[in-house]
Amino acid sequence: MPQPAVIELQVDKVGQLFDTLDPMPFRERDLDRTAEDYIVGWAREFPRKSSIRILVHMPAAEASSEHAMALRQAVSRHFNYRAGVLRGDLVELFRVGRYALAIGLVMLVVCVTAGGLAARSLLVGQFGLLIEEGLIILGWVANWRPIEIFLYDWWPIVRHRNLLLRLANAEVAVSGR
């Protein structure tokens, strides 16, 4: 079994890892934004398949405190919550994509139909052809956003969510110095 990738942090107090403005009890508090960015930044550097271990160095008296013992649960809860937020963002992105696709397909049908009518009407010749081609292009451009959503936009969200889930399952160890 390969060794887990290790992220090391050094603090003087466990409370330094958490948002001081969050009024919730310790186990339910949000990680400090700087600490979260540090942990996520390092986790991005590791191979996607590797397990992660977060090692927190702190004074021995602090390492034996009740809060240090609950650190694993607090970190797991925080990253699970953040992954849940991204899951909601992904659902919202696909909802927007479905609406954009419906609008885009209606626009495509209208533009192709209108272009065909324009080509066969009194607008004979190059001008009628120009109108027809322009409407067809407009119809396809109306589908640009849904195509972008369903082909590309969701990948980074899923990748980040998966990283947060790996961090939620990370082993959290405390080292007293």
Secondary structure, 3 states (H helix, E strand, C coil): CCCCEEEEEECCCHHHHECCCCCCCHHHCCECHHHHHHHHHHHHHCCCCCCEEEEEEECHHHHCCHHHHCHHHHHHHHHHHHHHHHHHHHHHHHHHHHHHHHHHHHHHHHHHHHHHHHHHCCCCCHHHHHHHHHHHHHHHHCCHHHHHHHHHHHHHHHHHHHHHHHHHCCEEEEEEC
